[in-house]
Amino acid sequence: MDLVVFSSVGVFANVPKDVEIMIRQLREALVLYTNRQITETEINRAQTLLKLCLTAFTKKFEVSPPNFHIAMHMPESIRMFGPAHV
């Protein structure tokens, strides 16, 4: 959650532009996925943003943690069980 708060305030003083973009994509995807209600359009938007973020991360840092693969299955989970709000 600290990452979401960090990116929400727009404090990117010494953060490279490509990392800033990844953080913003991740933040928007998380916000969409954790809404109390989510539409099919929002699920698709969040999936696209998350895929862009994770692909850029993998290319930049040359690593793809297992949780990245699991995160790509969020749309199916939301369609089956509903929004992931907390």
Backbone bond lengths (Angstrom), bond angles and torsions (degrees), N, CA, C in turn:
res aa  C-N    CA-C-N  psi(-1)  N-CA   C-N-CA  omega(-1)  CA-C   N-CA-C  phi
1 M - - - 1.441 - - 1.526 110.64 -
2 D 1.339 118.16 -28.51 1.456 120.54 178.72 1.520 111.16 -59.61
3 L 1.323 117.09 -35.87 1.456 121.31 178.98 1.519 110.80 -62.87
4 V 1.314 117.09 -40.83 1.465 121.20 179.73 1.520 109.49 -65.49
5 V 1.320 117.41 -44.36 1.463 121.12 179.32 1.515 109.59 -63.45
6 F 1.319 117.56 -45.78 1.466 122.66 179.47 1.523 111.02 -56.00
7 S 1.310 117.09 -48.31 1.456 119.73 -177.18 1.521 111.89 -74.51
8 S 1.320 117.67 -22.49 1.453 120.60 -179.48 1.523 112.37 -69.71
9 V 1.314 117.12 -34.40 1.453 119.60 -177.24 1.519 112.25 -83.71
10 G 1.320 117.59 -9.95 1.458 120.82 175.52 1.514 114.23 74.10
11 V 1.318 117.79 32.65 1.458 121.52 179.64 1.524 108.65 -93.96
12 F 1.333 115.23 92.65 1.460 120.29 -177.55 1.526 111.13 -124.10
13 A 1.324 117.90 39.50 1.456 122.03 -173.26 1.524 113.46 -52.44
14 N 1.316 118.40 -55.08 1.467 121.31 -175.34 1.515 112.73 -114.10
15 V 1.314 116.63 22.98 1.459 121.04 -178.81 1.529 108.37 -94.95
16 P 1.339 117.70 127.78 1.473 119.41 177.91 1.531 111.11 -57.44
17 K 1.306 116.31 148.11 1.461 122.28 -175.55 1.530 111.62 -56.28
18 D 1.338 118.11 -42.53 1.464 119.75 -178.40 1.532 111.75 -64.95
19 V 1.326 116.72 -35.32 1.467 120.39 177.11 1.523 110.04 -71.08
20 E 1.320 117.24 -38.74 1.468 121.10 176.54 1.528 110.19 -58.85
21 I 1.323 117.08 -43.23 1.466 121.10 179.10 1.521 110.58 -62.99
22 M 1.341 116.74 -43.65 1.473 120.05 178.02 1.533 111.00 -59.66
23 I 1.336 116.46 -43.39 1.466 120.59 -179.12 1.525 110.31 -63.93
24 R 1.322 116.87 -42.54 1.461 120.45 179.96 1.535 111.51 -65.71
25 Q 1.329 116.53 -38.98 1.471 119.93 177.46 1.523 110.39 -64.84
26 L 1.322 116.41 -45.10 1.459 120.79 178.94 1.522 110.74 -62.17
27 R 1.329 116.33 -44.27 1.458 120.27 179.57 1.526 111.24 -59.46
28 E 1.326 117.04 -48.09 1.469 119.39 -178.26 1.526 111.06 -63.31
29 A 1.334 116.71 -40.86 1.469 120.22 178.55 1.533 110.30 -61.88
30 L 1.334 116.71 -44.81 1.461 120.22 -179.98 1.525 111.94 -63.83
31 V 1.314 116.60 -40.67 1.465 120.05 178.31 1.525 109.96 -61.75
32 L 1.319 116.83 -45.43 1.464 120.04 179.33 1.529 111.31 -63.28
33 Y 1.330 116.79 -47.27 1.464 120.69 -177.19 1.529 112.86 -64.79
34 T 1.333 117.98 -27.29 1.465 119.62 -174.56 1.526 113.57 -102.50
35 N 1.326 118.32 8.90 1.463 120.66 173.27 1.521 109.73 -64.75
36 R 1.311 116.55 154.99 1.468 120.15 177.81 1.516 111.84 -67.09
37 Q 1.327 116.99 -29.48 1.457 122.45 175.68 1.523 107.46 -129.79
38 I 1.323 116.07 146.21 1.455 119.63 -179.81 1.532 108.47 -146.02
39 T 1.316 115.38 135.95 1.458 120.64 179.85 1.526 109.47 -93.71
40 E 1.314 115.55 167.60 1.466 120.38 177.29 1.530 110.60 -60.99
41 T 1.318 116.71 -38.19 1.472 120.98 177.67 1.521 110.74 -62.11
42 E 1.331 116.83 -41.81 1.467 120.87 179.24 1.527 111.46 -68.67
43 I 1.320 117.19 -37.29 1.467 120.39 175.94 1.523 109.53 -60.58
44 N 1.313 116.54 -46.41 1.471 120.68 -179.91 1.522 111.54 -64.25
45 R 1.347 117.23 -40.53 1.468 121.43 178.73 1.525 109.93 -63.43
46 A 1.335 117.31 -46.72 1.462 121.46 179.95 1.527 110.84 -62.17
47 Q 1.320 116.69 -40.75 1.460 120.67 179.04 1.525 110.65 -62.61
48 T 1.321 116.97 -43.47 1.460 121.16 178.86 1.523 110.97 -63.16
49 L 1.321 116.76 -46.03 1.467 120.72 179.68 1.524 111.52 -62.09
50 L 1.320 116.19 -44.35 1.459 119.84 -179.73 1.520 110.83 -64.15
51 K 1.312 116.97 -41.13 1.464 120.52 179.20 1.531 110.66 -63.60
52 L 1.331 117.12 -43.34 1.470 120.88 177.50 1.523 110.96 -60.55
53 C 1.325 115.95 -45.81 1.459 121.14 -179.87 1.521 111.84 -62.08
54 L 1.310 116.85 -49.38 1.465 120.60 -176.66 1.525 112.28 -68.66
55 T 1.322 116.71 -35.08 1.463 120.57 177.16 1.527 110.02 -65.96
56 A 1.323 116.77 -45.50 1.469 120.91 178.84 1.526 110.80 -63.21
57 F 1.342 116.61 -41.39 1.467 121.14 178.59 1.523 110.55 -60.37
58 T 1.321 115.94 -47.14 1.465 121.06 -178.48 1.526 110.94 -61.99
59 K 1.325 116.83 -42.02 1.471 119.83 178.92 1.525 111.47 -67.10
60 K 1.333 117.07 -42.67 1.462 120.94 -176.57 1.522 112.21 -68.97
61 F 1.318 116.98 -45.36 1.456 120.75 -173.42 1.525 113.60 -102.80
62 E 1.325 116.81 -0.12 1.469 123.36 176.49 1.526 112.42 54.42
63 V 1.322 115.27 40.51 1.459 121.21 177.34 1.519 107.84 -149.97
64 S 1.322 115.18 145.64 1.458 120.61 177.45 1.531 108.52 -135.66
65 P 1.335 116.22 91.34 1.471 119.47 -179.07 1.526 112.11 -59.87
66 P 1.333 117.15 151.09 1.470 121.25 -179.37 1.526 113.64 -55.71
67 N 1.324 117.74 -31.53 1.467 120.27 -179.69 1.524 111.82 -64.22
68 F 1.327 117.49 -23.72 1.460 120.04 177.23 1.522 109.85 -63.55
69 H 1.311 116.34 -42.62 1.464 119.98 178.71 1.531 110.33 -63.16
70 I 1.311 116.01 -44.47 1.467 120.50 179.59 1.525 110.66 -61.67
71 A 1.335 117.32 -40.39 1.469 121.47 -179.26 1.523 111.63 -61.33
72 M 1.306 117.15 -29.43 1.462 120.14 -179.53 1.528 111.75 -70.09
73 H 1.328 118.01 -10.61 1.460 121.85 178.47 1.535 112.64 -95.94
74 M 1.326 117.22 7.46 1.467 120.79 178.64 1.528 112.77 -56.62
75 P 1.341 119.42 -43.12 1.470 118.41 -178.73 1.529 113.08 -57.69
76 E 1.333 116.79 -42.90 1.461 119.30 179.32 1.523 110.74 -63.74
77 S 1.331 116.96 -41.04 1.463 120.74 179.61 1.525 111.29 -63.86
78 I 1.325 116.31 -42.24 1.463 120.08 -179.65 1.521 110.52 -67.43
79 R 1.324 116.69 -39.86 1.473 119.12 178.36 1.530 111.27 -64.49
80 M 1.327 116.76 -34.93 1.461 120.56 -178.37 1.530 112.43 -80.62
81 F 1.325 117.13 -41.41 1.467 120.82 -169.73 1.519 114.50 -115.94
82 G 1.329 118.11 -5.54 1.461 120.61 -179.69 1.509 112.28 96.35
83 P 1.333 116.71 -178.47 1.457 122.44 -177.01 1.533 112.45 -57.11
84 A 1.309 114.97 153.82 1.464 121.35 -177.48 1.523 111.19 -98.54
85 H 1.337 117.79 33.16 1.457 119.90 -178.38 1.512 110.96 -68.32
86 V 1.325 114.53 155.64 1.474 120.29 -179.12 1.506 110.47 -114.48
